[in-house]
Each structure stands twice: as C-alpha cells, then as structure tokens.
C-alpha cells in the first residue's frame, strides 16, 4: 500500500504542497511572535492577540466555507489561497524595509492569511479522498501528518536560527517562498474533479447546507465527542502555545536561536506520533489508541511550566514532545476515521463544521493565554494552560470511545450513527 502511494504522482504533489505550506507556516509561527517581541517590543497580550487573529476566521467564516467547498472544485480553491498567502507574507519584510512595520500590520496579515488557511484546509481535507483510494487513506493521512510534523521541526528550528542570524523579519521571506513551492506542486496535479451540476439552488440553500454539517455532528455520538474534545483541547493547547515564545525568551531567559531549537525538538514528537499511530491503532484498536495518545501522553504537559535555563530546559522538551506526539497521532486516527465514516457528499460540510467547533476555540485560547500571562505572570499562565490539556481529554474518557476497541466503519448517507459495541474483556 505504501509502495502504491509512493508511486502515486498526484498524491506526491499534494504531499509536497502540504509539506511546503507547513514548513513556511512553522517558520512564521516562530518568526512572527519574535518580530513582535524583538522588533516592535510587543506585550504578552499583543502576542496573544496576534496568534488569535490568525485563527479568528474559523469563527467567522468556518461554517459557510464548508458549503462553498462542497459546491466548487477543491484544487482551484487551494491554488488561489496559496497565491494570496504568498503575497501577504511577502508584505511583512517589504514593510520592514520601508520602515512601515507595525503590530497593526502584523495582525492584518495574520487575519488575512488565516482566512486563506480556512479555505485551503477545508478544500485540502475534502480533496484528498478524491485522489487516494479508501484503502490507502489511513496510510496517506499518516504520511501527510508525519511529513507535516517533520516540516514543522525544520521550520521552527529555521525560524529561530534565521531570527538569530539574519533577523526575525527575514523569516517571512522563507514563508513566502514555501507558498510559491506549494503553488508549483498544486499546478502539477493532473487529477480533475468532475464538474458540479447546474442544479438551481434555493435562496436559503447555503443556510441549509451549513445546518446539515452541524446537524450531522450533533446527531452522531462519534462526531459530537470528537468535536467537543477538539474544542476543549485546542483552547488549552493554544493557551500554552500562544505564550511559549514569550515564556522562553522573557520567563526563562533564552536566546531566539535556542528557542527555535527547543521548539524544533518538541516538534519531533509529531514525527514520532505519525510513525506509531497506525501501528498502535492496529495493535490495540483505534478507540483505545485515541485514548492513549490524547489522554495518556497529554498528562506530561505538566512538565512544561517546570522549565528553567540550562538542563532545566529538558522539562520543556519532554513535555512538549509528548503533547506533540499525542496530538499528531490522534489526528492521524481521527482524519482517517472521518474520511471513512462520513458520506463523501457531506465531507466538506463536516470538515468545516468540525473545524468551526474545534478551531473556533483557538483564538479564544490565544487571548486567554495572553491575558493570563499579563495578569498572573508567564509561569502561572503556563501552569493553567498546560493543566487544561489533559483535563480537556477527559471528554474522550467519558464518551462511547472508552467502551469500544475500534471506531466504527462507514456511515450511510441517510443512516443513523453506528451502534456502540461493548469492548471485549479479554486482551485484544
């Protein structure tokens, strides 16, 4: 199966496009807060607002985007949004060169590129099943998640090193270049989706289609559980991630290059998580593996606030590595489940509705992290945010997932949710 994917030209190009985008986004995730902190002397709250701005579009347009994506070919959407992101990220170093860089400009770029990301991610998630056979989708998701994590390692490490050697602003050139590479890869994909039919739509059709996605989640215990967990988890995760650069620079006293290296080391957990996700799921079951990754590993997040300079930085690496591994492994399992379980004609709406509910808490988490850091101090804020990661995963523990070995198979387009089968008492 993996051999077939390696020789699947369109999958390879989509894979490279996604990896290029993730690399650039990871450089930006380190470089932009460093630009704000080191070049513009931004406050902790400003950094939290900057992170919130990049995720706020999921709250505003996340739901209708799913319906739009289901109406239109997905590849052209990805092409347009990649081109827009390229231009927007290139604006930052140009503005700095012209002495026009400001927090307001950074927030505007974050907001607009976040809007493009809503369209790209929704279209990409719905596009993958159209070019990869159902049997190869778990392997495809694992490869994409693992490679994205590897790109994040390189991107975050490069973001810190570029900031130290050439200035944080220059990291934005790297991101612009990665979206150019993304564009080239997407242009090379040969697969063309069938044209949408010219069906006349009612004036309220968009509202109806958006409602279908939300009803699908609300009526199904599996989708509902995963959406509630993702919302709670992302609130805590972004609370921690939005202030970690400020925490390491100002709270621990580390240089930007060291910060980039530590965050890169943490991101290796994502590669490990993608590598073991399917192997562990095949051995103990997809539901049990989800609990292991999302709840078991999440408890080690409590090591992060113990970070101090010198050897004490190991606490940040171990805690962050475990969280990253658990999140990515859980995402591999969840993505494969959703693509298999959801009727294909509803996948775009499901993706957008799930993203709206789960990603919608990310800007709130970023604001919460910045506000707590300002009001209580960086270390106290880090304790609160990291404690929320395992607490959020309790949603999975008190759900049908705890009572089964595996998540269910395909769901009929008009059928009800799959029945929950009790887990066997003997070892799997």
C-alpha positions as CSV (number, residue, x, y, z in Angstrom):
1,X,0.0,0.0,0.0
2,X,2.7,2.5,0.9
3,X,4.6,1.5,-2.3
4,X,1.5,2.4,-4.3
5,X,1.3,5.8,-2.7
6,X,5.0,6.5,-3.3
7,X,4.3,5.9,-7.0
8,X,1.1,7.9,-7.0
9,X,2.1,11.1,-8.8
10,X,-0.8,13.3,-7.7
11,X,-0.5,12.2,-4.1
12,X,3.2,13.0,-4.1
13,X,2.5,16.5,-5.4
14,X,-0.3,17.1,-2.9
15,X,2.1,15.8,-0.2
16,X,4.8,18.2,-1.3
17,X,2.4,21.1,-1.4
18,X,1.2,20.4,2.1
19,X,4.7,19.9,3.5
20,X,5.9,23.2,1.9
21,X,3.0,25.1,3.4
22,X,3.5,23.6,6.8
23,X,7.2,24.4,6.7
24,X,6.5,28.0,5.9
25,X,3.7,28.3,8.5
26,X,6.1,26.9,11.1
27,X,8.7,29.4,10.3
28,X,6.1,32.1,10.7
29,X,4.8,30.6,13.9
30,X,8.2,31.3,15.5
31,X,9.3,34.3,13.4
32,X,6.2,36.4,13.7
33,X,6.0,36.4,17.5
34,X,9.7,37.1,17.6
35,X,9.2,40.0,15.2
36,X,6.6,41.3,17.6
37,X,8.7,40.8,20.7
38,X,12.2,41.7,19.5
39,X,11.5,44.3,16.7
40,X,8.3,46.0,18.0
41,X,8.6,45.4,21.8
42,X,5.1,43.9,21.8
43,X,3.4,43.0,25.1
44,X,2.4,39.5,26.1
45,X,-1.2,40.4,25.3
46,X,-0.2,41.7,21.9
47,X,1.4,38.4,21.1
48,X,-1.7,36.6,22.2
49,X,-3.8,38.8,20.0
50,X,-1.5,38.2,17.1
51,X,-2.0,34.5,17.4
52,X,-5.8,34.9,17.9
53,X,-6.0,36.9,14.7
54,X,-4.7,34.1,12.6
55,X,-7.3,31.7,13.9
56,X,-10.3,34.1,14.2
57,X,-11.5,33.4,10.7
58,X,-12.6,29.9,11.7
59,X,-15.2,31.5,14.0
60,X,-16.4,34.0,11.4
61,X,-16.4,32.0,8.1
62,X,-15.6,28.5,9.1
63,X,-19.2,27.2,8.6
64,X,-20.1,28.7,5.2
65,X,-16.7,27.8,3.8
66,X,-17.6,24.1,4.1
67,X,-20.8,24.5,2.0
68,X,-18.9,26.6,-0.6
69,X,-16.1,23.9,-0.8
70,X,-18.8,21.2,-1.4
71,X,-20.1,23.3,-4.4
72,X,-16.8,24.0,-6.1
73,X,-13.7,22.1,-7.3
74,X,-11.3,21.9,-4.4
75,X,-8.0,22.3,-6.3
76,X,-8.6,25.8,-7.7
77,X,-9.6,27.0,-4.2
78,X,-6.2,25.7,-2.9
79,X,-4.4,27.4,-5.8
80,X,-6.0,30.8,-5.2
81,X,-5.4,30.7,-1.4
82,X,-1.8,29.7,-1.8
83,X,-1.2,32.6,-4.1
84,X,-2.9,35.1,-1.8
85,X,-0.8,33.8,1.2
86,X,2.4,34.2,-0.8
87,X,1.7,37.8,-1.5
88,X,0.6,38.6,2.1
89,X,3.6,37.1,3.8
90,X,5.9,38.9,1.4
91,X,4.4,42.2,2.6
92,X,6.0,41.9,6.0
93,X,9.7,42.2,5.1
94,X,8.8,44.8,2.4
95,X,7.0,46.9,5.1
96,X,10.0,46.5,7.4
97,X,12.4,47.6,4.7
98,X,10.2,50.7,4.1
99,X,10.0,51.3,7.9
100,X,6.3,50.8,7.9
101,X,6.1,47.7,10.1
102,X,3.7,47.8,13.0
103,X,1.7,45.5,15.2
104,X,-1.4,46.5,13.3
105,X,0.1,45.4,10.0
106,X,1.2,42.0,11.5
107,X,-2.3,41.4,12.8
108,X,-3.8,42.3,9.4
109,X,-1.5,39.8,7.7
110,X,-2.3,37.2,10.3
111,X,-6.0,37.7,9.9
112,X,-6.0,37.6,6.1
113,X,-3.6,34.6,5.8
114,X,-5.8,32.9,8.5
115,X,-8.8,33.5,6.2
116,X,-6.9,31.9,3.3
117,X,-6.0,29.0,5.5
118,X,-9.7,28.3,6.3
119,X,-10.4,27.8,2.6
120,X,-7.2,25.9,1.9
121,X,-7.5,23.4,4.8
122,X,-11.2,22.7,4.2
123,X,-10.6,22.2,0.5
124,X,-7.5,20.1,1.1
125,X,-9.2,17.8,3.6
126,X,-12.1,17.2,1.2
127,X,-9.8,16.8,-1.8
128,X,-7.5,14.0,-0.5
129,X,-10.2,11.3,-0.7
130,X,-10.8,12.1,-4.4
131,X,-7.3,11.2,-5.4
132,X,-6.5,8.4,-3.0
133,X,-8.4,5.0,-2.8
134,X,-10.2,4.4,0.5
135,X,-7.9,1.6,1.5
136,X,-4.9,3.9,1.1
137,X,-6.4,6.9,3.0
138,X,-5.1,5.8,6.5
139,X,-1.6,5.5,5.0
140,X,-2.0,8.8,3.2
141,X,-3.1,10.6,6.3
142,X,-0.2,9.1,8.3
143,X,2.3,10.2,5.6
144,X,0.9,13.7,5.4
145,X,0.7,14.1,9.2
146,X,4.3,12.7,9.7
147,X,5.8,14.8,6.9
148,X,3.9,17.9,8.1
149,X,5.4,17.4,11.6
150,X,8.9,16.9,10.1
151,X,8.4,20.2,8.2
152,X,7.4,21.8,11.4
153,X,10.6,20.7,13.1
154,X,12.7,22.2,10.3
155,X,10.5,25.3,10.0
156,X,10.5,26.1,13.7
157,X,14.2,25.4,14.0
158,X,14.9,27.6,11.0
159,X,12.6,30.3,12.3
160,X,14.7,30.7,15.5
161,X,18.0,30.4,13.7
162,X,17.1,32.9,11.0
163,X,15.9,35.3,13.7
164,X,19.3,35.0,15.5
165,X,21.5,35.2,12.4
166,X,19.6,37.4,10.0
167,X,16.8,39.0,11.9
168,X,13.3,37.7,12.6
169,X,11.7,39.7,9.7
170,X,13.8,37.7,7.2
171,X,11.9,34.5,8.3
172,X,8.9,35.8,6.4
173,X,10.8,35.6,3.1
174,X,11.1,31.9,3.7
175,X,7.3,31.5,4.2
176,X,6.6,33.4,1.0
177,X,8.9,31.1,-0.9
178,X,7.3,28.0,0.5
179,X,3.9,29.1,-0.8
180,X,5.5,29.5,-4.2
181,X,6.6,25.9,-4.0
182,X,3.1,24.9,-2.9
183,X,1.7,26.6,-5.9
184,X,4.0,24.8,-8.3
185,X,3.1,21.5,-6.8
186,X,-0.7,22.1,-7.0
187,X,-0.4,23.2,-10.6
188,X,1.3,19.9,-11.5
189,X,-1.6,17.7,-10.2
190,X,-3.3,16.1,-13.1
191,X,-6.5,14.9,-11.4
192,X,-9.5,17.0,-12.2
193,X,-12.7,16.7,-10.2
194,X,-16.0,16.3,-12.1
195,X,-17.9,19.5,-12.8
196,X,-20.6,20.3,-10.4
197,X,-24.1,20.0,-11.8
198,X,-26.1,23.1,-12.7
199,X,-28.7,22.5,-10.0
200,X,-30.8,25.5,-9.2
201,X,-30.3,26.3,-5.5
202,X,-32.9,27.9,-3.2
203,X,-32.1,31.3,-1.8
204,X,-31.6,29.7,1.6
205,X,-29.5,26.8,0.3
206,X,-26.3,28.0,1.9
207,X,-28.0,28.1,5.3
208,X,-29.5,24.7,4.8
209,X,-26.1,23.2,3.8
210,X,-24.4,24.7,6.8
211,X,-27.1,23.4,9.0
212,X,-26.6,19.9,7.6
213,X,-23.0,19.9,8.8
214,X,-23.9,20.9,12.3
215,X,-26.8,18.5,12.5
216,X,-24.5,15.7,11.3
217,X,-22.2,16.4,14.3
218,X,-24.9,17.0,16.8
219,X,-26.8,13.8,15.9
220,X,-23.8,11.4,15.8
221,X,-22.1,10.5,19.1
222,X,-18.8,9.9,17.4
223,X,-18.6,13.2,15.6
224,X,-20.0,15.0,18.6
225,X,-17.4,13.5,21.0
226,X,-14.5,14.4,18.7
227,X,-15.8,17.9,18.2
228,X,-16.2,18.6,21.9
229,X,-12.8,17.1,22.7
230,X,-11.1,19.2,20.0
231,X,-12.7,22.4,21.2
232,X,-11.6,21.8,24.8
233,X,-8.2,20.6,23.8
234,X,-7.4,23.4,21.4
235,X,-8.4,26.0,24.0
236,X,-5.7,24.7,26.3
237,X,-3.2,24.0,23.6
238,X,-3.3,27.4,22.1
239,X,-3.3,29.0,25.6
240,X,0.1,27.3,26.0
241,X,1.4,27.8,22.5
242,X,0.5,31.4,22.2
243,X,2.8,32.4,25.0
244,X,5.6,29.8,24.8
245,X,7.9,32.0,22.8
246,X,7.5,34.9,25.3
247,X,7.8,32.4,28.2
248,X,11.1,31.0,26.9
249,X,12.5,34.4,26.0
250,X,11.4,36.5,28.9
251,X,10.4,34.0,31.6
252,X,13.3,31.5,31.1
253,X,15.9,33.9,29.5
254,X,16.8,32.0,26.4
255,X,18.2,33.4,23.1
256,X,15.9,33.3,20.0
257,X,18.1,30.6,18.4
258,X,17.8,28.4,21.4
259,X,14.1,29.0,21.5
260,X,13.8,27.8,17.9
261,X,15.9,24.7,18.6
262,X,13.8,23.8,21.6
263,X,10.6,24.2,19.7
264,X,12.0,22.1,16.9
265,X,13.0,19.4,19.3
266,X,9.4,19.4,20.7
267,X,8.0,19.0,17.2
268,X,9.9,15.8,16.7
269,X,7.1,14.3,18.8
270,X,4.8,14.9,15.9
271,X,7.0,12.7,13.6
272,X,7.1,10.0,16.2
273,X,3.3,10.2,16.7
274,X,2.6,9.9,13.0
275,X,5.1,7.0,12.7
276,X,3.5,4.9,15.5
277,X,-0.2,6.0,15.1
278,X,-1.3,3.2,12.7
279,X,0.9,0.6,14.3
280,X,-0.5,1.2,17.7
281,X,-4.1,1.5,16.4
282,X,-3.8,-1.8,14.5
283,X,-2.5,-3.5,17.7
284,X,-4.8,-2.2,20.4
285,X,-7.7,-0.6,18.4
286,X,-8.3,2.9,17.1
287,X,-10.5,3.9,20.0
288,X,-8.1,2.7,22.6
289,X,-5.2,4.3,20.8
290,X,-7.0,7.6,20.7
291,X,-7.3,7.5,24.5
292,X,-3.7,6.5,24.9
293,X,-2.4,9.3,22.7
294,X,-4.8,12.1,23.6
295,X,-5.2,11.5,27.3
296,X,-2.2,9.4,28.4
297,X,0.5,11.4,26.8
298,X,-1.2,14.7,27.5
299,X,-0.5,14.4,31.2
300,X,3.2,15.0,30.6
301,X,2.3,18.6,29.5
302,X,2.6,19.4,33.2
303,X,6.4,19.3,32.8
304,X,6.4,22.4,30.6
305,X,5.9,25.0,33.4
306,X,8.9,23.5,35.3
307,X,11.3,24.7,32.5
308,X,14.3,26.7,33.7
309,X,17.6,27.6,31.9
310,X,20.3,25.1,31.4
311,X,19.4,21.4,31.9
312,X,16.0,22.5,33.2
313,X,15.1,23.0,29.5
314,X,14.7,19.2,29.3
315,X,11.4,19.6,31.0
316,X,10.1,21.7,28.2
317,X,11.3,19.2,25.6
318,X,9.9,16.1,27.2
319,X,6.6,17.7,28.0
320,X,6.2,19.4,24.6
321,X,7.4,16.2,22.8
322,X,4.8,14.1,24.4
323,X,2.0,16.6,23.7
324,X,3.0,16.9,20.1
325,X,3.2,13.1,19.6
326,X,-0.2,12.6,21.2
327,X,-1.8,15.3,19.1
328,X,-0.4,14.2,15.8
329,X,-1.1,10.5,16.4
330,X,-4.6,11.3,17.4
331,X,-5.1,13.5,14.3
332,X,-4.0,10.6,12.0
333,X,-6.6,8.3,13.6
334,X,-9.3,11.0,13.6
335,X,-8.7,12.1,10.0
336,X,-8.9,8.5,8.7
337,X,-12.0,7.8,10.7
338,X,-13.8,10.9,9.4
339,X,-12.9,10.3,5.8
340,X,-14.1,6.7,6.1
341,X,-17.2,7.2,8.3
342,X,-18.6,10.3,6.7
343,X,-20.7,10.2,3.4
344,X,-18.4,11.7,0.7
345,X,-21.0,14.3,-0.4
346,X,-21.1,15.7,3.1
347,X,-17.3,15.6,3.8
348,X,-16.7,19.3,3.0
349,X,-19.5,20.4,5.3
350,X,-18.4,18.0,8.0
351,X,-14.8,19.2,7.8
352,X,-15.8,22.9,8.0
353,X,-18.3,22.3,10.8
354,X,-15.8,20.3,12.8
355,X,-13.2,22.9,12.2
356,X,-15.6,25.7,13.2
357,X,-16.3,23.9,16.6
358,X,-12.7,22.9,17.2
359,X,-10.6,25.7,15.7
360,X,-13.1,28.3,16.9
361,X,-11.7,27.9,20.4
362,X,-8.1,28.6,19.2
363,X,-8.4,32.4,19.1
364,X,-10.1,32.3,22.5
365,X,-7.2,30.2,23.8
366,X,-4.7,32.6,22.4
367,X,-6.4,35.5,24.0
368,X,-6.7,33.6,27.3
369,X,-3.0,32.8,27.3
370,X,-2.1,36.4,26.6
371,X,-4.5,37.7,29.3
372,X,-3.3,35.2,31.9
373,X,0.3,35.9,31.2
374,X,-0.3,39.7,31.6
375,X,-2.4,39.3,34.8
376,X,-0.7,36.4,36.6
377,X,2.7,36.2,35.1
378,X,4.1,33.9,32.4
379,X,4.8,30.8,34.6
380,X,1.4,30.9,36.3
381,X,-0.3,31.2,33.0
382,X,1.7,28.3,31.6
383,X,0.6,26.1,34.6
384,X,-3.0,26.9,34.0
385,X,-2.8,26.3,30.2
386,X,-0.9,23.0,30.3
387,X,-3.2,21.6,33.1
388,X,-6.1,22.2,30.7
389,X,-4.6,19.8,28.1
390,X,-5.2,16.5,30.0
391,X,-8.4,18.0,31.5
392,X,-9.8,18.6,28.0
393,X,-9.1,15.0,27.1
394,X,-11.4,13.7,29.8
395,X,-14.2,14.4,27.2
396,X,-12.9,11.3,25.4
397,X,-12.8,9.2,28.6
398,X,-16.4,9.9,29.5
399,X,-17.7,9.1,26.0
400,X,-18.6,6.0,23.9
401,X,-14.9,5.8,22.8
402,X,-14.0,4.4,26.2
403,X,-16.4,1.4,25.7
404,X,-15.1,0.1,22.4
405,X,-11.9,-1.2,20.9
406,X,-12.3,0.4,17.4
407,X,-14.0,3.5,16.0
408,X,-16.9,2.4,13.6
409,X,-16.7,1.9,9.8
410,X,-18.6,3.7,7.0
411,X,-21.8,5.5,7.8
412,X,-24.7,5.5,5.3
413,X,-25.6,8.9,3.9
414,X,-29.1,8.7,5.3
415,X,-28.5,6.2,8.0
416,X,-28.1,6.8,11.7
417,X,-25.0,6.6,13.7
418,X,-23.2,3.3,14.2
419,X,-24.2,1.2,17.2
420,X,-21.7,1.2,20.1
421,X,-20.5,-2.3,20.7
422,X,-19.1,-3.1,24.2
423,X,-15.4,-3.7,24.3
424,X,-14.2,-7.3,24.9
425,X,-13.0,-8.1,28.4
426,X,-10.0,-10.2,27.2
427,X,-6.9,-8.6,25.7
428,X,-7.1,-7.6,22.1
